[in-house]
């Protein structure tokens, strides 16, 4: 829970290792996800130079 939208974004970044410059709206993410599914997750770094977040397993 967050008090305002900015605090919600900060919390999401801390909990998920999200990168602020990579947030997109729902309409864009659908196309991005389709490309991801078709291409698979490339090894190494993302195109923007950041490392892929570690996969989390378990609770």
Predicted model as a PDB file, atoms N, CA, C, CB and O in Angstrom, pLDDT in the B-factor column:
MODEL        1                                                                  
ATOM      1  N   UNK A   1       0.845  -1.179   0.000  1.00 82.00           N  
ATOM      2  CA  UNK A   1       0.000   0.000   0.000  1.00 82.00           C  
ATOM      3  C   UNK A   1       0.892   1.244   0.000  1.00 82.00           C  
ATOM      4  CB  UNK A   1      -0.963  -0.003   1.226  1.00 82.00           C  
ATOM      5  O   UNK A   1       1.936   1.278   0.652  1.00 82.00           O  
ATOM      6  N   UNK A   2       0.465   2.249  -0.734  1.00 88.00           N  
ATOM      7  CA  UNK A   2       1.225   3.490  -0.814  1.00 88.00           C  
ATOM      8  C   UNK A   2       0.270   4.673  -0.704  1.00 88.00           C  
ATOM      9  CB  UNK A   2       2.039   3.560  -2.133  1.00 88.00           C  
ATOM     10  O   UNK A   2      -0.909   4.582  -1.045  1.00 88.00           O  
ATOM     11  N   UNK A   3       0.813   5.777  -0.220  1.00 91.00           N  
ATOM     12  CA  UNK A   3       0.006   6.979  -0.017  1.00 91.00           C  
ATOM     13  C   UNK A   3      -0.306   7.717  -1.323  1.00 91.00           C  
ATOM     14  CB  UNK A   3       0.718   7.913   0.932  1.00 91.00           C  
ATOM     15  O   UNK A   3      -1.372   8.321  -1.443  1.00 91.00           O  
ATOM     16  N   UNK A   4       0.594   7.679  -2.291  1.00 92.00           N  
ATOM     17  CA  UNK A   4       0.363   8.392  -3.548  1.00 92.00           C  
ATOM     18  C   UNK A   4       1.035   7.637  -4.692  1.00 92.00           C  
ATOM     19  CB  UNK A   4       0.896   9.850  -3.465  1.00 92.00           C  
ATOM     20  O   UNK A   4       1.804   6.708  -4.446  1.00 92.00           O  
ATOM     21  N   UNK A   5       0.757   8.023  -5.946  1.00 89.00           N  
ATOM     22  CA  UNK A   5       1.318   7.302  -7.099  1.00 89.00           C  
ATOM     23  C   UNK A   5       2.843   7.216  -7.096  1.00 89.00           C  
ATOM     24  CB  UNK A   5       0.870   7.965  -8.369  1.00 89.00           C  
ATOM     25  O   UNK A   5       3.397   6.168  -7.426  1.00 89.00           O  
ATOM     26  N   UNK A   6       3.525   8.292  -6.733  1.00 90.00           N  
ATOM     27  CA  UNK A   6       4.987   8.271  -6.712  1.00 90.00           C  
ATOM     28  C   UNK A   6       5.495   7.233  -5.723  1.00 90.00           C  
ATOM     29  CB  UNK A   6       5.544   9.656  -6.356  1.00 90.00           C  
ATOM     30  O   UNK A   6       6.406   6.469  -6.043  1.00 90.00           O  
ATOM     31  N   UNK A   7       4.919   7.194  -4.528  1.00 93.00           N  
ATOM     32  CA  UNK A   7       5.326   6.207  -3.529  1.00 93.00           C  
ATOM     33  C   UNK A   7       5.051   4.788  -4.018  1.00 93.00           C  
ATOM     34  CB  UNK A   7       4.599   6.458  -2.202  1.00 93.00           C  
ATOM     35  O   UNK A   7       5.812   3.868  -3.718  1.00 93.00           O  
ATOM     36  N   UNK A   8       3.961   4.607  -4.774  1.00 89.00           N  
ATOM     37  CA  UNK A   8       3.643   3.289  -5.325  1.00 89.00           C  
ATOM     38  C   UNK A   8       4.715   2.851  -6.322  1.00 89.00           C  
ATOM     39  CB  UNK A   8       2.258   3.306  -6.003  1.00 89.00           C  
ATOM     40  O   UNK A   8       5.116   1.687  -6.331  1.00 89.00           O  
ATOM     41  N   UNK A   9       5.182   3.782  -7.166  1.00 86.00           N  
ATOM     42  CA  UNK A   9       6.243   3.451  -8.126  1.00 86.00           C  
ATOM     43  C   UNK A   9       7.544   3.111  -7.419  1.00 86.00           C  
ATOM     44  CB  UNK A   9       6.470   4.613  -9.095  1.00 86.00           C  
ATOM     45  O   UNK A   9       8.226   2.157  -7.792  1.00 86.00           O  
ATOM     46  N   UNK A  10       7.891   3.890  -6.393  1.00 90.00           N  
ATOM     47  CA  UNK A  10       9.113   3.618  -5.634  1.00 90.00           C  
ATOM     48  C   UNK A  10       9.030   2.241  -4.996  1.00 90.00           C  
ATOM     49  CB  UNK A  10       9.344   4.699  -4.553  1.00 90.00           C  
ATOM     50  O   UNK A  10       9.999   1.484  -5.033  1.00 90.00           O  
ATOM     51  N   UNK A  11       7.889   1.908  -4.415  1.00 90.00           N  
ATOM     52  CA  UNK A  11       7.709   0.601  -3.785  1.00 90.00           C  
ATOM     53  C   UNK A  11       7.818  -0.527  -4.819  1.00 90.00           C  
ATOM     54  CB  UNK A  11       6.344   0.537  -3.070  1.00 90.00           C  
ATOM     55  O   UNK A  11       8.446  -1.553  -4.559  1.00 90.00           O  
ATOM     56  N   UNK A  12       7.210  -0.333  -5.982  1.00 86.00           N  
ATOM     57  CA  UNK A  12       7.291  -1.346  -7.040  1.00 86.00           C  
ATOM     58  C   UNK A  12       8.729  -1.552  -7.487  1.00 86.00           C  
ATOM     59  CB  UNK A  12       6.422  -0.944  -8.239  1.00 86.00           C  
ATOM     60  O   UNK A  12       9.155  -2.684  -7.715  1.00 86.00           O  
ATOM     61  N   UNK A  13       9.472  -0.471  -7.611  1.00 88.00           N  
ATOM     62  CA  UNK A  13      10.877  -0.571  -8.019  1.00 88.00           C  
ATOM     63  C   UNK A  13      11.691  -1.343  -6.979  1.00 88.00           C  
ATOM     64  CB  UNK A  13      11.479   0.834  -8.228  1.00 88.00           C  
ATOM     65  O   UNK A  13      12.523  -2.180  -7.329  1.00 88.00           O  
ATOM     66  N   UNK A  14      11.447  -1.060  -5.713  1.00 89.00           N  
ATOM     67  CA  UNK A  14      12.191  -1.738  -4.645  1.00 89.00           C  
ATOM     68  C   UNK A  14      11.841  -3.217  -4.559  1.00 89.00           C  
ATOM     69  CB  UNK A  14      11.917  -1.068  -3.304  1.00 89.00           C  
ATOM     70  O   UNK A  14      12.718  -4.048  -4.322  1.00 89.00           O  
ATOM     71  N   UNK A  15      10.572  -3.554  -4.748  1.00 89.00           N  
ATOM     72  CA  UNK A  15      10.127  -4.945  -4.588  1.00 89.00           C  
ATOM     73  C   UNK A  15      10.404  -5.815  -5.807  1.00 89.00           C  
ATOM     74  CB  UNK A  15       8.656  -4.974  -4.288  1.00 89.00           C  
ATOM     75  O   UNK A  15      10.564  -7.028  -5.673  1.00 89.00           O  
ATOM     76  N   UNK A  16      10.463  -5.215  -6.998  1.00 86.00           N  
ATOM     77  CA  UNK A  16      10.580  -6.015  -8.219  1.00 86.00           C  
ATOM     78  C   UNK A  16      11.833  -5.754  -9.020  1.00 86.00           C  
ATOM     79  CB  UNK A  16       9.409  -5.773  -9.080  1.00 86.00           C  
ATOM     80  O   UNK A  16      12.036  -6.365 -10.070  1.00 86.00           O  
ATOM     81  N   UNK A  17      12.688  -4.847  -8.541  1.00 82.00           N  
ATOM     82  CA  UNK A  17      13.885  -4.451  -9.272  1.00 82.00           C  
ATOM     83  C   UNK A  17      13.544  -3.828 -10.624  1.00 82.00           C  
ATOM     84  CB  UNK A  17      14.795  -5.650  -9.470  1.00 82.00           C  
ATOM     85  O   UNK A  17      14.334  -3.894 -11.565  1.00 82.00           O  
ATOM     86  N   UNK A  18      12.348  -3.215 -10.708  1.00 82.00           N  
ATOM     87  CA  UNK A  18      11.933  -2.536 -11.932  1.00 82.00           C  
ATOM     88  C   UNK A  18      12.812  -1.313 -12.164  1.00 82.00           C  
ATOM     89  CB  UNK A  18      10.441  -2.129 -11.858  1.00 82.00           C  
ATOM     90  O   UNK A  18      13.315  -0.705 -11.219  1.00 82.00           O  
ATOM     91  N   UNK A  19      12.987  -0.967 -13.420  1.00 82.00           N  
ATOM     92  CA  UNK A  19      13.784   0.205 -13.788  1.00 82.00           C  
ATOM     93  C   UNK A  19      12.819   1.304 -14.226  1.00 82.00           C  
ATOM     94  CB  UNK A  19      14.822  -0.135 -14.931  1.00 82.00           C  
ATOM     95  O   UNK A  19      12.033   1.110 -15.153  1.00 82.00           O  
ATOM     96  N   UNK A  20      12.877   2.447 -13.565  1.00 81.00           N  
ATOM     97  CA  UNK A  20      11.905   3.527 -13.788  1.00 81.00           C  
ATOM     98  C   UNK A  20      11.769   3.896 -15.265  1.00 81.00           C  
ATOM     99  CB  UNK A  20      12.309   4.759 -12.994  1.00 81.00           C  
ATOM    100  O   UNK A  20      10.652   4.138 -15.723  1.00 81.00           O  
ATOM    101  N   UNK A  21      12.828   3.946 -16.001  1.00 80.00           N  
ATOM    102  CA  UNK A  21      12.765   4.327 -17.407  1.00 80.00           C  
ATOM    103  C   UNK A  21      12.124   3.288 -18.306  1.00 80.00           C  
ATOM    104  CB  UNK A  21      14.126   4.613 -17.900  1.00 80.00           C  
ATOM    105  O   UNK A  21      11.940   3.535 -19.498  1.00 80.00           O  
ATOM    106  N   UNK A  22      11.781   2.130 -17.762  1.00 77.00           N  
ATOM    107  CA  UNK A  22      11.199   1.055 -18.575  1.00 77.00           C  
ATOM    108  C   UNK A  22       9.709   0.859 -18.335  1.00 77.00           C  
ATOM    109  CB  UNK A  22      11.917  -0.237 -18.298  1.00 77.00           C  
ATOM    110  O   UNK A  22       9.121  -0.056 -18.912  1.00 77.00           O  
ATOM    111  N   UNK A  23       9.072   1.691 -17.499  1.00 77.00           N  
ATOM    112  CA  UNK A  23       7.634   1.575 -17.274  1.00 77.00           C  
ATOM    113  C   UNK A  23       6.891   1.936 -18.554  1.00 77.00           C  
ATOM    114  CB  UNK A  23       7.179   2.484 -16.101  1.00 77.00           C  
ATOM    115  O   UNK A  23       7.253   2.897 -19.233  1.00 77.00           O  
ATOM    116  N   UNK A  24       5.854   1.169 -18.889  1.00 74.00           N  
ATOM    117  CA  UNK A  24       5.021   1.454 -20.064  1.00 74.00           C  
ATOM    118  C   UNK A  24       3.557   1.319 -19.683  1.00 74.00           C  
ATOM    119  CB  UNK A  24       5.369   0.502 -21.246  1.00 74.00           C  
ATOM    120  O   UNK A  24       3.238   0.706 -18.663  1.00 74.00           O  
ATOM    121  N   UNK A  25       2.663   1.880 -20.485  1.00 74.00           N  
ATOM    122  CA  UNK A  25       1.243   1.725 -20.199  1.00 74.00           C  
ATOM    123  C   UNK A  25       0.749   0.383 -20.726  1.00 74.00           C  
ATOM    124  CB  UNK A  25       0.431   2.881 -20.819  1.00 74.00           C  
ATOM    125  O   UNK A  25       1.472  -0.315 -21.439  1.00 74.00           O  
ATOM    126  N   UNK A  26      -0.472   0.026 -20.377  1.00 71.00           N  
ATOM    127  CA  UNK A  26      -1.008  -1.297 -20.702  1.00 71.00           C  
ATOM    128  C   UNK A  26      -1.031  -1.564 -22.208  1.00 71.00           C  
ATOM    129  CB  UNK A  26      -2.410  -1.439 -20.138  1.00 71.00           C  
ATOM    130  O   UNK A  26      -0.715  -2.674 -22.637  1.00 71.00           O  
ATOM    131  N   UNK A  27      -1.398  -0.572 -23.012  1.00 74.00           N  
ATOM    132  CA  UNK A  27      -1.453  -0.770 -24.458  1.00 74.00           C  
ATOM    133  C   UNK A  27      -0.093  -1.083 -25.053  1.00 74.00           C  
ATOM    134  CB  UNK A  27      -2.025   0.452 -25.125  1.00 74.00           C  
ATOM    135  O   UNK A  27       0.000  -1.882 -25.985  1.00 74.00           O  
ATOM    136  N   UNK A  28       0.952  -0.477 -24.541  1.00 73.00           N  
ATOM    137  CA  UNK A  28       2.305  -0.714 -25.050  1.00 73.00           C  
ATOM    138  C   UNK A  28       2.829  -2.057 -24.568  1.00 73.00           C  
ATOM    139  CB  UNK A  28       3.255   0.412 -24.613  1.00 73.00           C  
ATOM    140  O   UNK A  28       3.464  -2.784 -25.332  1.00 73.00           O  
ATOM    141  N   UNK A  29       2.572  -2.390 -23.319  1.00 75.00           N  
ATOM    142  CA  UNK A  29       3.138  -3.612 -22.762  1.00 75.00           C  
ATOM    143  C   UNK A  29       2.625  -4.857 -23.487  1.00 75.00           C  
ATOM    144  CB  UNK A  29       2.816  -3.705 -21.276  1.00 75.00           C  
ATOM    145  O   UNK A  29       3.328  -5.866 -23.550  1.00 75.00           O  
ATOM    146  N   UNK A  30       1.424  -4.800 -24.027  1.00 80.00           N  
ATOM    147  CA  UNK A  30       0.913  -5.953 -24.761  1.00 80.00           C  
ATOM    148  C   UNK A  30       1.801  -6.256 -25.968  1.00 80.00           C  
ATOM    149  CB  UNK A  30      -0.538  -5.704 -25.212  1.00 80.00           C  
ATOM    150  O   UNK A  30       2.131  -7.414 -26.222  1.00 80.00           O  
ATOM    151  N   UNK A  31       2.183  -5.226 -26.702  1.00 79.00           N  
ATOM    152  CA  UNK A  31       3.071  -5.415 -27.854  1.00 79.00           C  
ATOM    153  C   UNK A  31       4.463  -5.858 -27.409  1.00 79.00           C  
ATOM    154  CB  UNK A  31       3.168  -4.118 -28.673  1.00 79.00           C  
ATOM    155  O   UNK A  31       5.074  -6.729 -28.029  1.00 79.00           O  
ATOM    156  N   UNK A  32       4.960  -5.244 -26.321  1.00 75.00           N  
ATOM    157  CA  UNK A  32       6.275  -5.621 -25.794  1.00 75.00           C  
ATOM    158  C   UNK A  32       6.278  -7.087 -25.384  1.00 75.00           C  
ATOM    159  CB  UNK A  32       6.659  -4.728 -24.593  1.00 75.00           C  
ATOM    160  O   UNK A  32       7.221  -7.815 -25.695  1.00 75.00           O  
ATOM    161  N   UNK A  33       5.232  -7.528 -24.690  1.00 77.00           N  
ATOM    162  CA  UNK A  33       5.174  -8.915 -24.226  1.00 77.00           C  
ATOM    163  C   UNK A  33       5.086  -9.877 -25.406  1.00 77.00           C  
ATOM    164  CB  UNK A  33       3.975  -9.118 -23.285  1.00 77.00           C  
ATOM    165  O   UNK A  33       5.701 -10.943 -25.375  1.00 77.00           O  
ATOM    166  N   UNK A  34       4.339  -9.525 -26.433  1.00 80.00           N  
ATOM    167  CA  UNK A  34       4.260 -10.378 -27.625  1.00 80.00           C  
ATOM    168  C   UNK A  34       5.653 -10.558 -28.232  1.00 80.00           C  
ATOM    169  CB  UNK A  34       3.284  -9.771 -28.674  1.00 80.00           C  
ATOM    170  O   UNK A  34       6.047 -11.674 -28.568  1.00 80.00           O  
ATOM    171  N   UNK A  35       6.391  -9.462 -28.371  1.00 79.00           N  
ATOM    172  CA  UNK A  35       7.755  -9.547 -28.900  1.00 79.00           C  
ATOM    173  C   UNK A  35       8.634 -10.427 -28.015  1.00 79.00           C  
ATOM    174  CB  UNK A  35       8.371  -8.144 -29.024  1.00 79.00           C  
ATOM    175  O   UNK A  35       9.425 -11.227 -28.514  1.00 79.00           O  
ATOM    176  N   UNK A  36       8.491 -10.275 -26.698  1.00 76.00           N  
ATOM    177  CA  UNK A  36       9.265 -11.073 -25.747  1.00 76.00           C  
ATOM    178  C   UNK A  36       8.958 -12.560 -25.916  1.00 76.00           C  
ATOM    179  CB  UNK A  36       8.969 -10.628 -24.302  1.00 76.00           C  
ATOM    180  O   UNK A  36       9.872 -13.384 -25.943  1.00 76.00           O  
ATOM    181  N   UNK A  37       7.678 -12.902 -26.029  1.00 75.00           N  
ATOM    182  CA  UNK A  37       7.285 -14.303 -26.176  1.00 75.00           C  
ATOM    183  C   UNK A  37       7.826 -14.877 -27.476  1.00 75.00           C  
ATOM    184  CB  UNK A  37       5.757 -14.445 -26.130  1.00 75.00           C  
ATOM    185  O   UNK A  37       8.321 -16.004 -27.498  1.00 75.00           O  
ATOM    186  N   UNK A  38       7.738 -14.119 -28.550  1.00 78.00           N  
ATOM    187  CA  UNK A  38       8.214 -14.610 -29.843  1.00 78.00           C  
ATOM    188  C   UNK A  38       9.737 -14.750 -29.882  1.00 78.00           C  
ATOM    189  CB  UNK A  38       7.755 -13.675 -30.954  1.00 78.00           C  
ATOM    190  O   UNK A  38      10.257 -15.692 -30.480  1.00 78.00           O  
ATOM    191  N   UNK A  39      10.446 -13.827 -29.254  1.00 77.00           N  
ATOM    192  CA  UNK A  39      11.910 -13.830 -29.309  1.00 77.00           C  
ATOM    193  C   UNK A  39      12.547 -14.650 -28.203  1.00 77.00           C  
ATOM    194  CB  UNK A  39      12.426 -12.424 -29.240  1.00 77.00           C  
ATOM    195  O   UNK A  39      13.676 -15.117 -28.353  1.00 77.00           O  
ATOM    196  N   UNK A  40      11.847 -14.832 -27.103  1.00 73.00           N  
ATOM    197  CA  UNK A  40      12.447 -15.482 -25.952  1.00 73.00           C  
ATOM    198  C   UNK A  40      13.299 -14.478 -25.192  1.00 73.00           C  
ATOM    199  CB  UNK A  40      13.289 -16.699 -26.383  1.00 73.00           C  
ATOM    200  O   UNK A  40      13.562 -13.381 -25.683  1.00 73.00           O  
ATOM    201  N   UNK A  41      13.723 -14.848 -24.012  1.00 66.00           N  
ATOM    202  CA  UNK A  41      14.532 -13.941 -23.189  1.00 66.00           C  
ATOM    203  C   UNK A  41      15.988 -14.067 -23.597  1.00 66.00           C  
ATOM    204  CB  UNK A  41      14.359 -14.248 -21.671  1.00 66.00           C  
ATOM    205  O   UNK A  41      16.601 -15.111 -23.373  1.00 66.00           O  
ATOM    206  N   UNK A  42      16.551 -13.030 -24.188  1.00 65.00           N  
ATOM    207  CA  UNK A  42      17.942 -13.123 -24.616  1.00 65.00           C  
ATOM    208  C   UNK A  42      18.890 -13.239 -23.422  1.00 65.00           C  
ATOM    209  CB  UNK A  42      18.312 -11.909 -25.462  1.00 65.00           C  
ATOM    210  O   UNK A  42      18.593 -12.753 -22.330  1.00 65.00           O  
ATOM    211  N   UNK A  43      19.998 -13.867 -23.638  1.00 67.00           N  
ATOM    212  CA  UNK A  43      20.983 -13.992 -22.565  1.00 67.00           C  
ATOM    213  C   UNK A  43      21.768 -12.691 -22.437  1.00 67.00           C  
ATOM    214  CB  UNK A  43      21.941 -15.185 -22.829  1.00 67.00           C  
ATOM    215  O   UNK A  43      21.773 -11.861 -23.346  1.00 67.00           O  
ATOM    216  N   UNK A  44      22.416 -12.531 -21.321  1.00 66.00           N  
ATOM    217  CA  UNK A  44      23.230 -11.333 -21.122  1.00 66.00           C  
ATOM    218  C   UNK A  44      22.398 -10.156 -20.683  1.00 66.00           C  
ATOM    219  CB  UNK A  44      23.973 -10.984 -22.385  1.00 66.00           C  
ATOM    220  O   UNK A  44      21.479 -10.297 -19.876  1.00 66.00           O  
ATOM    221  N   UNK A  45      22.724  -8.985 -21.219  1.00 70.00           N  
ATOM    222  CA  UNK A  45      22.054  -7.755 -20.820  1.00 70.00           C  
ATOM    223  C   UNK A  45      20.909  -7.405 -21.762  1.00 70.00           C  
ATOM    224  CB  UNK A  45      23.048  -6.611 -20.769  1.00 70.00           C  
ATOM    225  O   UNK A  45      20.864  -7.836 -22.915  1.00 70.00           O  
ATOM    226  N   UNK A  46      19.992  -6.613 -21.233  1.00 74.00           N  
ATOM    227  CA  UNK A  46      18.873  -6.125 -22.035  1.00 74.00           C  
ATOM    228  C   UNK A  46      19.397  -5.116 -23.045  1.00 74.00           C  
ATOM    229  CB  UNK A  46      17.769  -5.490 -21.136  1.00 74.00           C  
ATOM    230  O   UNK A  46      20.523  -4.638 -22.905  1.00 74.00           O  
ATOM    231  N   UNK A  47      18.608  -4.782 -24.056  1.00 73.00           N  
ATOM    232  CA  UNK A  47      19.052  -3.808 -25.053  1.00 73.00           C  
ATOM    233  C   UNK A  47      19.418  -2.442 -24.469  1.00 73.00           C  
ATOM    234  CB  UNK A  47      17.983  -3.630 -26.080  1.00 73.00           C  
ATOM    235  O   UNK A  47      20.225  -1.719 -25.054  1.00 73.00           O  
ATOM    236  N   UNK A  48      18.828  -2.078 -23.314  1.00 78.00           N  
ATOM    237  CA  UNK A  48      19.149  -0.783 -22.714  1.00 78.00           C  
ATOM    238  C   UNK A  48      20.397  -0.837 -21.848  1.00 78.00           C  
ATOM    239  CB  UNK A  48      17.984  -0.291 -21.889  1.00 78.00           C  
ATOM    240  O   UNK A  48      20.756   0.162 -21.224  1.00 78.00           O  
ATOM    241  N   UNK A  49      21.073  -1.996 -21.796  1.00 78.00           N  
ATOM    242  CA  UNK A  49      22.318  -2.127 -21.064  1.00 78.00           C  
ATOM    243  C   UNK A  49      22.190  -2.598 -19.633  1.00 78.00           C  
ATOM    244  CB  UNK A  49      23.003  -0.852 -21.071  1.00 78.00           C  
ATOM    245  O   UNK A  49      23.190  -2.958 -19.011  1.00 78.00           O  
ATOM    246  N   UNK A  50      20.969  -2.605 -19.091  1.00 77.00           N  
ATOM    247  CA  UNK A  50      20.758  -3.093 -17.731  1.00 77.00           C  
ATOM    248  C   UNK A  50      20.735  -4.618 -17.725  1.00 77.00           C  
ATOM    249  CB  UNK A  50      19.444  -2.527 -17.143  1.00 77.00           C  
ATOM    250  O   UNK A  50      20.367  -5.244 -18.719  1.00 77.00           O  
ATOM    251  N   UNK A  51      21.126  -5.207 -16.611  1.00 75.00           N  
ATOM    252  CA  UNK A  51      21.066  -6.665 -16.481  1.00 75.00           C  
ATOM    253  C   UNK A  51      19.611  -7.092 -16.295  1.00 75.00           C  
ATOM    254  CB  UNK A  51      21.944  -7.158 -15.287  1.00 75.00           C  
ATOM    255  O   UNK A  51      18.806  -6.344 -15.741  1.00 75.00           O  
ATOM    256  N   UNK A  52      19.278  -8.300 -16.762  1.00 71.00           N  
ATOM    257  CA  UNK A  52      17.947  -8.847 -16.512  1.00 71.00           C  
ATOM    258  C   UNK A  52      17.800  -9.086 -15.010  1.00 71.00           C  
ATOM    259  CB  UNK A  52      17.714 -10.173 -17.320  1.00 71.00           C  
ATOM    260  O   UNK A  52      18.767  -9.487 -14.364  1.00 71.00           O  
ATOM    261  N   UNK A  53      16.619  -8.850 -14.439  1.00 70.00           N  
ATOM    262  CA  UNK A  53      16.440  -9.157 -13.014  1.00 70.00           C  
ATOM    263  C   UNK A  53      16.554 -10.652 -12.777  1.00 70.00           C  
ATOM    264  CB  UNK A  53      15.076  -8.642 -12.509  1.00 70.00           C  
ATOM    265  O   UNK A  53      16.237 -11.454 -13.656  1.00 70.00           O  
ATOM    266  N   UNK A  54      17.007 -11.025 -11.585  1.00 68.00           N  
ATOM    267  CA  UNK A  54      17.127 -12.435 -11.244  1.00 68.00           C  
ATOM    268  C   UNK A  54      15.732 -13.057 -11.138  1.00 68.00           C  
ATOM    269  CB  UNK A  54      17.913 -12.615  -9.920  1.00 68.00           C  
ATOM    270  O   UNK A  54      14.800 -12.435 -10.628  1.00 68.00           O  
ATOM    271  N   UNK A  55      15.608 -14.268 -11.616  1.00 62.00           N  
ATOM    272  CA  UNK A  55      14.337 -14.975 -11.486  1.00 62.00           C  
ATOM    273  C   UNK A  55      14.128 -15.361 -10.026  1.00 62.00           C  
ATOM    274  CB  UNK A  55      14.300 -16.233 -12.402  1.00 62.00           C  
ATOM    275  O   UNK A  55      15.039 -15.856  -9.362  1.00 62.00           O  
ATOM    276  N   UNK A  56      12.952 -15.132  -9.557  1.00 64.00           N  
ATOM    277  CA  UNK A  56      12.643 -15.465  -8.160  1.00 64.00           C  
ATOM    278  C   UNK A  56      11.865 -16.770  -8.120  1.00 64.00           C  
ATOM    279  CB  UNK A  56      11.834 -14.322  -7.471  1.00 64.00           C  
ATOM    280  O   UNK A  56      10.963 -16.990  -8.927  1.00 64.00           O  
ATOM    281  N   UNK A  57      12.214 -17.616  -7.193  1.00 64.00           N  
ATOM    282  CA  UNK A  57      11.492 -18.872  -7.017  1.00 64.00           C  
ATOM    283  C   UNK A  57      11.018 -18.965  -5.585  1.00 64.00           C  
ATOM    284  CB  UNK A  57      12.377 -20.090  -7.384  1.00 64.00           C  
ATOM    285  O   UNK A  57      11.683 -18.494  -4.662  1.00 64.00           O  
ATOM    286  N   UNK A  58       9.884 -19.564  -5.414  1.00 60.00           N  
ATOM    287  CA  UNK A  58       9.354 -19.746  -4.059  1.00 60.00           C  
ATOM    288  C   UNK A  58       8.772 -18.476  -3.478  1.00 60.00           C  
ATOM    289  CB  UNK A  58      10.433 -20.255  -3.149  1.00 60.00           C  
ATOM    290  O   UNK A  58       8.813 -17.418  -4.106  1.00 60.00           O  
ATOM    291  N   UNK A  59       8.232 -18.585  -2.281  1.00 61.00           N  
ATOM    292  CA  UNK A  59       7.592 -17.424  -1.653  1.00 61.00           C  
ATOM    293  C   UNK A  59       8.562 -16.365  -1.186  1.00 61.00           C  
ATOM    294  CB  UNK A  59       6.774 -17.866  -0.498  1.00 61.00           C  
ATOM    295  O   UNK A  59       8.145 -15.342  -0.643  1.00 61.00           O  
TER     296      UNK A  59                                                      
ENDMDL                                                                          
END                                                                             
